[in-house]
């Protein structure tokens, strides 16, 4: 759902196209305890960093794991929310807290599943 989506930027009112491009364990690239998820927003790179402790906390609370696919969905949900609320102004990287990550995870898993159009 959030690997390729559109959002309307709150300030410009322009429709932007967001496409997932990569997931990188940040300790390897910037020595951070996070997973960095890269999107192209109208061709411009934008990263959403999800903290590793969110994986531990989610497992502790639910007994389930955050998969790579779910991490992309969490980051995409955050990105769409940020753009549409006006928070997504001009930065190239957004770092979420554990609680923000879990809040967006809950939003993603509670959304109704969309049937593919055939």
Wavefront OBJ file of the C-alpha trace (Angstrom):
o trace
v 0.000 0.000 0.000
v 2.788 2.446 0.843
v 5.437 1.212 -1.578
v 4.043 3.367 -4.372
v 1.516 6.034 -3.434
v 0.430 9.624 -3.921
v -0.050 12.326 -1.313
v -1.131 15.943 -1.483
v 1.431 18.284 0.041
v -0.388 20.463 2.550
v 1.439 23.679 1.706
v 1.817 23.531 -2.067
v -1.411 21.572 -2.648
v 0.573 19.609 -5.248
v 0.050 15.894 -5.652
v 3.397 14.146 -5.104
v 4.349 10.631 -6.128
v 6.197 8.580 -3.503
v 7.987 5.356 -4.411
v 9.866 3.058 -2.038
v 13.423 2.497 -3.204
v 15.577 0.889 -0.500
v 15.845 -0.417 3.046
v 19.259 -0.157 4.714
v 20.400 -1.142 8.191
v 21.784 2.221 9.267
v 24.558 0.884 11.461
v 26.388 -0.064 8.261
v 26.074 3.359 6.630
v 25.871 5.946 9.384
v 26.528 4.024 12.616
v 22.964 4.554 13.842
v 20.749 2.069 15.675
v 18.036 2.302 13.031
v 16.693 1.035 9.755
v 16.707 3.682 7.025
v 14.005 3.460 4.402
v 14.466 5.466 1.219
v 11.642 6.846 -0.878
v 11.711 8.971 -3.984
v 9.258 11.834 -3.628
v 8.710 13.177 -7.125
v 12.208 11.883 -7.872
v 13.813 13.526 -4.819
v 15.374 11.128 -2.264
v 13.875 11.149 1.212
v 14.763 8.821 4.097
v 12.667 7.698 7.070
v 14.701 6.237 9.956
v 12.961 3.717 12.208
v 14.764 2.954 15.497
v 15.837 -0.661 16.111
v 14.438 -0.601 19.680
v 10.952 -0.423 18.096
v 11.462 -4.003 16.842
v 12.253 -5.155 20.382
v 9.358 -3.248 21.936
v 6.840 -4.544 19.379
v 8.019 -8.131 19.938
v 7.743 -7.635 23.713
v 4.208 -6.184 23.465
v 2.756 -8.522 20.843
v 5.030 -11.515 20.333
v 5.203 -10.632 16.624
v 8.049 -9.236 14.550
v 8.355 -6.236 12.277
v 9.222 -7.612 8.855
v 11.027 -5.621 6.169
v 7.737 -5.249 4.285
v 5.987 -3.968 7.403
v 8.852 -1.527 8.067
v 8.393 -0.081 4.565
v 4.656 0.257 5.218
v 5.307 2.026 8.542
v 7.734 4.463 6.917
v 5.382 5.065 3.996
v 2.456 5.729 6.330
v 4.580 8.201 8.270
v 5.725 9.908 5.056
v 2.202 10.276 3.693
v 1.002 11.627 7.048
v 3.919 14.071 7.246
v 3.366 15.405 3.726
v -0.389 15.787 4.146
v -0.100 17.441 7.568
v 2.622 19.875 6.536
v 5.476 18.254 8.489
v 7.224 17.031 5.353
v 8.839 20.324 4.461
v 12.241 20.213 2.822
v 14.131 17.700 4.926
v 15.926 14.724 3.447
v 15.711 12.535 6.570
v 13.095 12.001 9.234
v 13.937 10.030 12.384
v 11.053 8.528 14.293
v 10.982 7.633 17.968
v 10.000 4.166 19.171
v 6.522 5.403 20.099
v 6.041 7.184 16.765
v 7.098 4.020 14.961
v 4.639 1.904 16.944
v 1.865 4.467 16.397
v 2.332 4.297 12.629
v 2.622 0.493 12.803
v -0.747 0.320 14.557
v -2.268 2.614 11.932
v -0.947 0.384 9.136
v -2.135 -2.907 10.628
v -5.566 -1.482 11.453
v -6.195 -0.218 7.920
v -8.585 -2.359 5.907
v -6.874 -4.460 3.261
v -7.415 -3.220 -0.245
v -8.223 -5.802 -2.857
v -6.124 -5.439 -6.014
v -7.992 -4.225 -9.063
v -7.993 -6.883 -11.776
l 1 2 3 4 5 6 7 8 9 10 11 12 13 14 15 16 17 18 19 20 21 22 23 24 25 26 27 28 29 30 31 32 33 34 35 36 37 38 39 40 41 42 43 44 45 46 47 48 49 50 51 52 53 54 55 56 57 58 59 60 61 62 63 64 65 66 67 68 69 70 71 72 73 74 75 76 77 78 79 80 81 82 83 84 85 86 87 88 89 90 91 92 93 94 95 96 97 98 99 100 101 102 103 104 105 106 107 108 109 110 111 112 113 114 115 116 117 118
